[in-house]
C-alpha cells in the first residue's frame, strides 16, 4: 500500500497501520493478490490518498475459509458472550470516533460535521443495539400440538455470510451488515466498495481490538465483478446480503440462486415527498432541502421527487430554490461547509448528464452546474432544483444519486398518492400535512418500506429499514434484521418414552 503524502496524518491517521495491505483476514491486514492496484482518491481535491492491491478470488477463498473455521466456536458462544464482545466493540468505536469520522470524510467527501454527528454516533448506537439484541434470540415456546409430542422452534445462525456494501455510507453499511450477522452467531466476509474501503477496514480492526475471535469478521477489498461475484457464488457462503443499485442486485440474485443461498437485498430508491395543500410550507421547504441534499443526495432514501398540491406549488418551488442557494459547498474538513463533493468525478459527471438531458423537457430552477474556482478540482455539483418535468420522464423515474430534487404539481389527494407510487421503487417516502386523517391515509396507501410524516430522512436502530418492489427485500437494523440472519428449526419430542408401535402400524401395517 502506498501513501503519497497528500493525505496528512491529521486527516488520515490510520494510513501507517494499513501498510501491510487492505485486506483484513483472520484478524490481520494482508495484501491483495489480484495483481492489480487501486487508488483511493479524495473527492474534494482529486488527490491520491493511498493505493492498495485489490483482492482476487484467492483472497476471497482465504477470507471465507477463515470465517468457516471461526463459525463453530462463535456460533457456540452464549448470547451473553456475544453481547459482551459487541458492547466492547461499541466502546472501542467510541474511543476512536474521531479517527473513524476523519477517515469517512476523507474517502467520501462528507462534511466532517456530518460524520461526527451522524455517521459515527449512528454506528455506535447500532452496535450497542445489537449488543443487547444478541441476548434476545428467541424461538417459540414449547407446546403439545400433536398427541404425545412436544414441539418447539429454535433460531440458529446460518453460517458464513457474504456481504457487499456500497460507497455512500461505508461505515454505517459495514455496521448494518456485520452487526446483526455476528450478533446472531454467524461469521462474515464483507466486501466494501473499492472507492471507500477505509472505515470498513477500521471497523474490522476494531472488532479484533474488542476481542471478537479471529475470522469472525473479515474484509476483502476488490472489484465487484471479480471479488464480489466470487463471494456471492462461493459454495461455503450460506447467505448473501447486498446493498446497492437495483441493476447490480439483479446480478447478485442471479448468482446466489445457483447455490440457493439466503438473500437479502437493499436496492435503489426514488423517494417521493408529498406536500398537501394544508402543510406547513416553511417546514416542508426546509425538509425538502435537507432531505434531498443529505450526503450530497447520495442516499437511497433521499427526497428526490417532490409532489406539491397546486395551491402551494409555485411558492414551494420559489422558496426551495432560494434555500438551496444558501447551501455552502466547500472543504469537508472546514467548519462552515454544508455540502461536500460527490464520491467521484465519474459520479459527478453522471449526475450532470441527467440534468443536462432534462433541460430539453423541464425547467432547471437553480443549480445544474459544477462550481468553478478552487472547488473545480473536486467532484462538486451545485444543489439543483428541476421543475415541470413529466411524470414519465427520465429525471422523475430514474435514480440519480446526487443533489437533485424534481418538483411536480398535483391537484387531488388521489392523484398525489398515485404519482408517489408511480415508479418501480418503494424504499422510503414522506407525507406533509397538518390533517392527521390525511396523513394517516398517505401512510397506508404509499407503497414504501418507510413513510415519514412531516419529516424526511431520520432513522433509528430500533426500527427496520428496507423496501418494497425493486427496492429489494429484507430489513436492516432492528430486531427484524436480526431475524434475517437466523434459520428456524422445528424440534419435536416423543413424550411417551416407549416405542410407538401404533405409528408404525399406521404406516406399514401389522408385522
MIMAR-22102 format. One line per 4 residues: number of its first residue (from 0); for each residue x, y, z of C-alpha. Coordinates in nm, 4 decimals. Layout:
NUM) X/Y/Z | ... $
This chain:
0) 0.0000/0.0000/0.0000 | 0.1292/0.3400/-0.0997 | 0.0603/0.6734/0.0669 | 0.1817/0.9643/-0.1478 $
4) 0.1791/1.2179/0.1318 | -0.1252/1.4161/0.0163 | -0.3325/1.2688/0.2997 | -0.1780/1.4172/0.6121 $
8) -0.1745/1.2165/0.9370 | -0.4316/1.4597/1.0790 | -0.6742/1.3740/0.8006 | -0.5938/1.0033/0.7779 $
12) -0.4161/0.8907/1.0942 | -0.4538/0.5182/1.0178 | -0.2559/0.5001/0.6950 | 0.0606/0.3637/0.8606 $
16) -0.1339/0.0681/1.0031 | -0.2609/-0.0127/0.6542 | 0.0953/-0.0628/0.5272 | 0.0534/-0.4413/0.5473 $
20) -0.2346/-0.4298/0.2977 | -0.6020/-0.3519/0.2556 | -0.7485/-0.6954/0.3205 | -0.8430/-0.7983/0.6746 $
24) -0.8498/-1.1754/0.7082 | -0.8378/-1.3829/1.0275 | -0.7558/-1.0839/1.2455 | -0.4752/-0.9233/1.0471 $
28) -0.4087/-0.6969/0.7487 | -0.2815/-0.8688/0.4345 | -0.2118/-0.7617/0.0773 | -0.4418/-0.8455/-0.2087 $
32) -0.3263/-1.0967/-0.4670 | -0.5159/-0.9918/-0.7790 | -0.2070/-0.8259/-0.9260 | -0.3988/-0.5025/-0.9785 $
36) -0.3705/-0.1823/-0.7797 | -0.6460/0.0625/-0.6966 | -0.6243/0.4208/-0.5749 | -0.8489/0.5780/-0.3138 $
40) -0.8955/0.9435/-0.4072 | -1.0060/1.2406/-0.2003 | -1.3142/1.3541/-0.3972 | -1.2819/1.7071/-0.2596 $
44) -0.9406/1.7636/-0.4187 | -0.8866/1.4855/-0.6691 | -0.5660/1.3947/-0.4848 | -0.4498/1.0417/-0.4149 $
48) -0.4997/0.9175/-0.0606 | -0.3459/0.5720/-0.0968 | -0.3014/0.2924/-0.3442 | -0.3588/-0.0690/-0.2484 $
52) -0.3605/-0.4131/-0.4080 | -0.7085/-0.5359/-0.4896 | -0.8394/-0.8665/-0.3608 | -0.8555/-1.1551/-0.6033 $
56) -1.0555/-1.4754/-0.5843 | -0.7827/-1.6363/-0.3748 | -0.8235/-1.3671/-0.1096 | -1.1978/-1.4297/-0.1044 $
60) -1.1337/-1.8029/-0.0611 | -0.8954/-1.7304/0.2286 | -1.1463/-1.4999/0.3970 | -1.4317/-1.7497/0.3593 $
64) -1.2075/-2.0275/0.4945 | -1.1218/-1.8113/0.7977 | -1.4885/-1.7353/0.8572 | -1.5840/-2.1003/0.8191 $
68) -1.3160/-2.2074/1.0668 | -1.4323/-1.9473/1.3196 | -1.8019/-2.0313/1.2827 | -1.8398/-2.3302/1.5190 $
72) -1.6771/-2.1502/1.8105 | -1.8642/-1.8240/1.7561 | -2.1976/-1.9971/1.6943 | -2.1375/-2.1994/2.0127 $
76) -2.0731/-1.8895/2.2241 | -2.3567/-1.7962/2.4544 | -2.5702/-1.4953/2.3658 | -2.4259/-1.3256/2.6718 $
80) -2.0696/-1.3789/2.5494 | -2.1507/-1.2368/2.2076 | -2.3266/-0.9456/2.3746 | -2.0255/-0.8605/2.5908 $
84) -1.7983/-0.8616/2.2845 | -2.0281/-0.6242/2.0956 | -2.0557/-0.3909/2.3946 | -1.6751/-0.3774/2.3953 $
88) -1.6845/-0.3038/2.0224 | -1.9178/-0.0070/2.0810 | -1.6713/0.1253/2.3391 | -1.3743/0.0836/2.1026 $
92) -1.5506/0.2735/1.8235 | -1.6482/0.5467/2.0683 | -1.2853/0.5798/2.1800 | -1.1739/0.6021/1.8175 $
96) -1.4674/0.8128/1.6988 | -1.2580/1.0995/1.5607 | -1.0400/0.8604/1.3620 | -1.3483/0.6989/1.2077 $
100) -1.5077/1.0367/1.1338 | -1.1996/1.1727/0.9578 | -1.1435/0.8594/0.7508 | -1.5089/0.8590/0.6413 $
104) -1.4950/1.2265/0.5429 | -1.1721/1.1810/0.3533 | -1.2796/0.8870/0.1373 | -1.6391/1.0023/0.0739 $
108) -1.6169/1.3829/0.0754 | -1.8736/1.4063/0.3545 | -1.8557/1.7187/0.5710 | -1.6742/1.6304/0.8909 $
112) -1.9621/1.7695/1.0962 | -2.1887/1.5083/0.9312 | -1.9601/1.2137/1.0039 | -1.9028/1.3369/1.3605 $
116) -2.2704/1.3966/1.4360 | -2.4439/1.1310/1.2259 | -2.2354/0.8501/1.0737 | -2.0141/0.7636/1.3710 $
120) -2.2693/0.8162/1.6524 | -2.5214/0.6182/1.4481 | -2.2753/0.3331/1.4135 | -2.2011/0.3321/1.7868 $
124) -2.5735/0.3295/1.8650 | -2.6340/0.0458/1.6191 | -2.3521/-0.1547/1.7775 | -2.4987/-0.1029/2.1240 $
128) -2.8431/-0.2067/1.9965 | -2.7195/-0.5370/1.8557 | -2.5115/-0.5986/2.1666 | -2.8426/-0.6006/2.3518 $
132) -3.0280/-0.7889/2.0797 | -2.7743/-1.0724/2.0975 | -2.9323/-1.1770/2.4271 | -3.2830/-1.1938/2.2812 $
136) -3.2535/-1.4564/2.0116 | -3.5788/-1.6334/2.0823 | -3.7520/-1.9308/1.9318 | -4.1121/-2.0234/2.0091 $
140) -4.2404/-2.1552/2.3391 | -4.2808/-2.5289/2.3721 | -4.6219/-2.6790/2.3291 | -4.8089/-3.0039/2.2574 $
144) -4.9508/-2.9697/1.9090 | -4.9669/-3.3379/1.8096 | -5.0728/-3.6006/2.0586 | -4.7935/-3.7053/2.2935 $
148) -4.5311/-3.4837/2.1270 | -4.3793/-3.1582/2.2422 | -4.2621/-2.9138/1.9738 | -4.0585/-2.6002/1.9876 $
152) -3.8722/-2.3762/1.7442 | -3.5014/-2.2946/1.7611 | -3.3469/-1.9950/1.5893 | -2.9941/-2.0807/1.4792 $
156) -2.7183/-1.8960/1.2943 | -2.6922/-1.9653/0.9228 | -2.3152/-1.9935/0.8769 | -2.0772/-1.7761/0.6749 $
160) -2.2431/-1.4586/0.5474 | -2.1020/-1.2849/0.2403 | -2.1969/-0.9171/0.2354 | -2.1396/-0.6429/-0.0198 $
164) -2.1671/-0.2792/0.0929 | -2.1947/0.0429/-0.1135 | -1.9806/0.3561/-0.1188 | -2.2323/0.6131/0.0031 $
168) -2.2306/0.5187/0.3752 | -1.9298/0.2865/0.4067 | -1.9081/0.2860/0.7865 | -2.2772/0.2564/0.8582 $
172) -2.3301/-0.0037/0.5872 | -2.0433/-0.2120/0.7272 | -2.2167/-0.1952/1.0656 | -2.5584/-0.2787/0.9218 $
176) -2.4126/-0.5871/0.7522 | -2.1764/-0.7090/1.0240 | -2.3648/-0.6463/1.3468 | -2.6884/-0.8463/1.3069 $
180) -2.4952/-1.1296/1.1430 | -2.2405/-1.1721/1.4220 | -2.4905/-1.0976/1.6999 | -2.6886/-1.3989/1.5781 $
184) -2.3781/-1.6203/1.5828 | -2.2742/-1.6060/1.2169 | -1.9323/-1.5174/1.0805 | -1.8903/-1.2763/0.7918 $
188) -1.6861/-1.1731/0.4906 | -1.7616/-0.8138/0.3892 | -1.6663/-0.6628/0.0555 | -1.6862/-0.2821/0.0719 $
192) -1.6835/-0.0658/-0.2394 | -1.3313/-0.0296/-0.3715 | -1.3748/0.3507/-0.3715 | -1.4295/0.3639/0.0049 $
196) -1.2646/0.0770/0.1964 | -1.1031/0.2720/0.4810 | -1.3682/0.2666/0.7536 | -1.4728/-0.0931/0.6813 $
200) -1.1132/-0.1968/0.7468 | -1.1029/0.0162/1.0616 | -1.4285/-0.1470/1.1759 | -1.2818/-0.4965/1.1286 $
204) -0.9688/-0.3921/1.3162 | -1.1882/-0.2580/1.5981 | -1.3645/-0.5972/1.6155 | -1.0319/-0.7636/1.6858 $
208) -0.9434/-0.4968/1.9409 | -1.2768/-0.5626/2.1135 | -1.1953/-0.9305/2.1460 | -1.4030/-1.0906/1.8708 $
212) -1.2202/-1.4093/1.7672 | -1.0052/-1.4042/1.4552 | -1.2070/-1.4935/1.1472 | -1.5439/-1.3806/1.2796 $
216) -1.5216/-1.0535/1.0812 | -1.3206/-1.0407/0.7584 | -1.2964/-0.7682/0.4915 | -1.1859/-0.8136/0.1300 $
220) -1.1465/-0.5043/-0.0865 | -1.1766/-0.5920/-0.4526 | -1.3809/-0.5291/-0.7630 | -1.7415/-0.6384/-0.7771 $
224) -1.7062/-0.8348/-1.0989 | -1.4211/-1.0422/-0.9522 | -1.4121/-1.0479/-0.5721 | -1.7808/-0.9631/-0.5283 $
228) -1.9191/-1.2196/-0.7698 | -1.6852/-1.4872/-0.6369 | -1.8038/-1.4146/-0.2814 | -2.1714/-1.4342/-0.3800 $
232) -2.1218/-1.7609/-0.5668 | -1.8915/-1.9240/-0.3124 | -2.0275/-2.2654/-0.2089 | -1.9236/-2.2149/0.1550 $
236) -2.1177/-1.8877/0.1857 | -2.4640/-1.9611/0.3224 | -2.6194/-1.6157/0.2865 | -2.5615/-1.3051/0.0756 $
240) -2.6527/-0.9534/0.1861 | -2.6179/-0.6808/-0.0751 | -2.6842/-0.3067/-0.0724 | -2.6504/-0.1185/-0.3993 $
244) -2.8242/-0.0470/-0.7269 | -3.1203/-0.2473/-0.8499 | -2.9319/-0.3440/-1.1662 | -2.6427/-0.4974/-0.9717 $
248) -2.8905/-0.6505/-0.7264 | -3.0411/-0.8495/-1.0125 | -2.6969/-0.9867/-1.0955 | -2.6340/-1.0756/-0.7316 $
252) -2.9672/-1.2586/-0.7166 | -2.8860/-1.4487/-1.0344 | -2.5530/-1.5713/-0.8942 | -2.6918/-1.6514/-0.5481 $
256) -2.9745/-1.8558/-0.6974 | -2.7278/-2.1092/-0.8376 | -2.6412/-2.2235/-0.4846 | -2.9849/-2.1458/-0.3350 $
260) -2.8466/-1.9005/-0.0792 | -3.0446/-1.6947/0.1663 | -3.0595/-1.3499/0.0065 | -3.1079/-1.0001/0.1464 $
264) -3.1242/-0.7090/-0.0994 | -3.1476/-0.3376/-0.0198 | -3.1566/-0.1699/-0.3581 | -3.2350/0.1620/-0.5237 $
268) -3.4872/0.4248/-0.4282 | -3.6705/0.7223/-0.5722 | -3.8372/0.8595/-0.2616 | -4.1483/1.0756/-0.3094 $
272) -4.2019/1.3840/-0.0921 | -4.5764/1.4571/-0.0970 | -4.6873/1.8029/0.0173 | -5.0605/1.8504/0.0659 $
276) -5.2135/2.1972/0.0496 | -5.2655/2.2230/0.4265 | -4.8978/2.1528/0.5062 | -4.6710/2.3919/0.6952 $
280) -4.4940/2.5348/0.3900 | -4.1835/2.6535/0.5721 | -4.1377/2.3143/0.7366 | -4.1875/2.1369/0.4039 $
284) -3.9339/2.3573/0.2279 | -3.6737/2.3009/0.4971 | -3.7488/1.9291/0.4949 | -3.7165/1.9101/0.1179 $
288) -3.3751/2.0786/0.1128 | -3.2391/1.8703/0.3997 | -3.3989/1.5504/0.2711 | -3.2742/1.5901/-0.0852 $
292) -2.9212/1.7098/-0.0077 | -2.8281/1.4731/0.2762 | -2.4927/1.3139/0.1882 | -2.4918/1.5258/-0.1323 $
296) -2.8039/1.3383/-0.2402 | -2.6184/1.0065/-0.2421 | -2.8759/0.8328/-0.0271 | -3.1299/0.5779/-0.1460 $
300) -3.3896/0.7276/0.0909 | -3.3194/1.0910/-0.0073 | -3.6147/1.3018/-0.1200 | -3.5933/1.3011/-0.4989 $
304) -3.9484/1.3615/-0.6231 | -4.1471/1.6404/-0.4559 | -4.5173/1.6338/-0.5398 | -4.6781/1.9571/-0.4243 $
308) -5.0519/2.0259/-0.4327 | -5.1167/2.3055/-0.6785 | -5.2117/2.5865/-0.4345 | -4.8618/2.5622/-0.2783 $
312) -4.6655/2.4646/-0.5871 | -4.5170/2.7940/-0.7078 | -4.4358/2.9150/-0.3560 | -4.2698/2.5821/-0.2782 $
316) -4.0551/2.5996/-0.5916 | -3.9515/2.9578/-0.5235 | -3.8683/2.9080/-0.1553 | -3.6908/2.5761/-0.2071 $
320) -3.4701/2.7237/-0.4786 | -3.3871/3.0229/-0.2572 | -3.2919/2.7981/0.0354 | -3.0808/2.5718/-0.1857 $
324) -2.8839/2.8758/-0.2993 | -2.7740/2.9416/0.0608 | -2.6165/2.5961/0.0995 | -2.2386/2.6304/0.1349 $
328) -2.0167/2.3993/-0.0690 | -1.6599/2.3599/0.0486 | -1.3801/2.1620/0.2079 | -1.5371/1.8734/0.4030 $
332) -1.2958/1.9435/0.6893 | -1.3946/2.3123/0.7167 | -1.6432/2.4016/0.9902 | -1.8650/2.6149/0.7650 $
336) -1.9215/2.3529/0.4938 | -2.2779/2.2305/0.4449 | -2.2259/2.0144/0.1355 | -1.9238/1.8229/0.0167 $
340) -1.8454/1.6724/-0.3233 | -1.9936/1.3619/-0.4747 | -1.7907/1.0477/-0.4215 | -1.6044/1.0731/-0.7519 $
344) -1.5733/1.2789/-1.0675 | -1.7429/0.9955/-1.2563 | -2.0455/1.0172/-1.0277 | -2.0493/1.3976/-1.0620 $
348) -2.0483/1.3650/-1.4407 | -2.3292/1.1093/-1.4275 | -2.5472/1.3444/-1.2219 | -2.4668/1.6382/-1.4516 $
352) -2.5674/1.4333/-1.7556 | -2.9120/1.3649/-1.6054 | -2.9687/1.7372/-1.5508 | -2.8330/1.8352/-1.8920 $
356) -3.0693/1.5946/-2.0654 | -3.3599/1.7287/-1.8584 | -3.3072/2.0830/-1.9932 | -3.4834/1.9716/-2.3090 $
360) -3.8104/1.8913/-2.1320 | -3.8063/2.0597/-1.7884 | -3.7053/2.3810/-1.6104 | -3.3795/2.3916/-1.4132 $
364) -3.4711/2.6477/-1.1481 | -3.1375/2.6640/-0.9688 | -2.8061/2.4809/-0.9764 | -2.7420/2.2470/-1.2632 $
368) -2.3684/2.3040/-1.2794 | -2.0353/2.2322/-1.1173 | -1.8811/2.5249/-0.9289 | -1.5663/2.6965/-1.0523 $
372) -1.2653/2.8312/-0.8673 | -1.0915/2.6202/-0.6058 | -1.3782/2.3713/-0.5922 | -1.3373/2.2852/-0.9606 $
376) -1.0676/2.0331/-0.8660 | -1.3164/1.8269/-0.6688 | -1.6298/1.6335/-0.7636 | -1.8649/1.9133/-0.6583 $
380) -2.2088/1.9860/-0.8046 | -2.4417/2.2644/-0.7003 | -2.7750/2.1850/-0.5306 | -3.0221/2.1584/-0.8152 $
384) -3.3975/2.2075/-0.8393 | -3.5812/2.0903/-1.1511 | -3.9486/2.1775/-1.2071 | -4.2235/2.0962/-1.4545 $
388) -4.0905/1.7595/-1.5758 | -4.3360/1.4978/-1.6990 | -4.4094/1.2063/-1.4690 | -4.2751/0.9546/-1.7204 $
392) -3.9520/1.1457/-1.7860 | -3.6096/1.0056/-1.7069 | -3.5326/1.2520/-1.4301 | -3.8521/1.1558/-1.2459 $
396) -3.8287/0.7802/-1.2942 | -3.4557/0.7044/-1.2680 | -3.2314/0.7081/-0.9613 | -2.9871/0.9995/-0.9975 $
400) -2.7979/0.9725/-0.6675 | -2.6935/1.3337/-0.6476 | -2.8061/1.6731/-0.5098 | -3.1066/1.6998/-0.7420 $
404) -3.4721/1.7456/-0.6449 | -3.7512/1.7323/-0.9032 | -4.0795/1.9112/-0.8242 | -4.4152/1.8335/-0.9861 $
408) -4.7684/1.9635/-0.9105 | -5.0794/1.7594/-0.8366 | -5.4460/1.8500/-0.7888 | -5.6300/1.5876/-0.5819 $
412) -5.5140/1.3701/-0.2937 | -5.5828/1.0628/-0.5056 | -5.3545/1.1968/-0.7773 | -5.0756/1.2834/-0.5354 $
416) -5.0678/0.9340/-0.3851 | -5.0916/0.7714/-0.7286 | -4.7958/0.9751/-0.8539 | -4.5943/0.8871/-0.5432 $
420) -4.6457/0.5175/-0.6204 | -4.5699/0.5536/-0.9914 | -4.2124/0.4198/-1.0030 | -4.0745/0.0659/-0.9668 $
424) -3.9145/0.1628/-0.6330 | -4.0577/0.1569/-0.2816 | -3.7885/0.2254/-0.0238 | -3.8984/0.5455/0.1522 $
428) -4.1395/0.8379/0.1257 | -4.2782/1.1274/0.3240 | -4.6162/1.2991/0.3545 | -4.6629/1.6579/0.4695 $
432) -4.9983/1.7610/0.6155 | -5.1484/1.9074/0.9344 | -5.4543/1.6832/0.8970 | -5.3987/1.3575/1.0868 $
436) -5.6548/1.1699/0.8772 | -5.4994/1.2860/0.5512 | -5.1529/1.1944/0.6722 | -5.2694/0.8576/0.8003 $
440) -5.4230/0.7782/0.4632 | -5.0921/0.8587/0.2968 | -4.9008/0.6256/0.5298 | -5.1438/0.3445/0.4444 $
444) -5.1521/0.3928/0.0689 | -4.7993/0.4997/-0.0226 | -4.6100/0.1837/-0.1133 | -4.2766/0.2128/0.0655 $
448) -4.0883/0.0440/0.3463 | -4.0773/0.3684/0.5459 | -4.3158/0.6640/0.5348 | -4.2315/0.9709/0.7400 $
452) -4.4939/1.2296/0.8309 | -4.3812/1.5935/0.8377 | -4.0170/1.4838/0.8284 | -3.7825/1.3085/0.5894 $
456) -3.4636/1.1039/0.6488 | -3.4240/1.0188/1.0226 | -3.3652/0.6532/1.1104 | -3.3272/0.4743/1.4427 $
460) -3.1654/0.1453/1.5386 | -3.4857/0.0018/1.6882 | -3.6886/0.0300/1.3661 | -3.6443/-0.1549/1.0344 $
464) -3.5073/-0.0187/0.7085 | -3.5902/-0.1890/0.3797 | -3.8079/-0.1565/0.0747 | -4.0864/-0.2776/-0.1495 $
468) -4.0783/-0.3671/-0.5181 | -3.7492/-0.3069/-0.6986 | -3.6050/-0.1545/-0.3821 | -3.5428/-0.5109/-0.2687 $
472) -3.6452/-0.7264/0.0253 | -3.5285/-0.7912/0.3786 | -3.4647/-0.5434/0.6578 | -3.1623/-0.3679/0.8038 $
476) -3.1467/-0.2532/1.1670 | -3.3989/-0.3541/1.4365 | -3.4989/-0.6988/1.5575 | -3.6375/-0.7686/1.2102 $
480) -3.2877/-0.7580/1.0592 | -3.1596/-0.9735/1.3445 | -3.4050/-1.2446/1.2416 | -3.2888/-1.2196/0.8773 $
484) -2.9586/-1.3759/0.9848 | -3.1102/-1.6823/1.1509 | -3.2715/-2.0021/1.0310 | -3.5605/-2.1779/1.2007 $
488) -3.5537/-2.5395/1.3172 | -3.8550/-2.7355/1.4394 | -3.7666/-2.9749/1.7240 | -4.0161/-3.2480/1.8214 $
492) -4.0032/-3.4849/2.1213 | -4.1954/-3.8053/2.1693 | -4.3093/-3.7804/2.5320 | -4.4153/-4.1450/2.5761 $
496) -4.0578/-4.2744/2.6214 | -4.1655/-4.6050/2.4591 | -4.1642/-4.7357/2.1045 | -4.4668/-4.6034/1.9195 $
500) -4.5928/-4.9231/1.7590 | -4.9236/-4.7659/1.6702 | -4.7471/-4.5114/1.4488 | -4.5528/-4.7810/1.2670 $
504) -4.8659/-4.9906/1.2275 | -5.0441/-4.6952/1.0664 | -4.7713/-4.6651/0.8061 | -4.6599/-5.0231/0.7493 $
508) -4.9482/-5.2305/0.8765 | -4.9146/-5.5327/1.1109 | -4.5784/-5.7091/1.1139 $
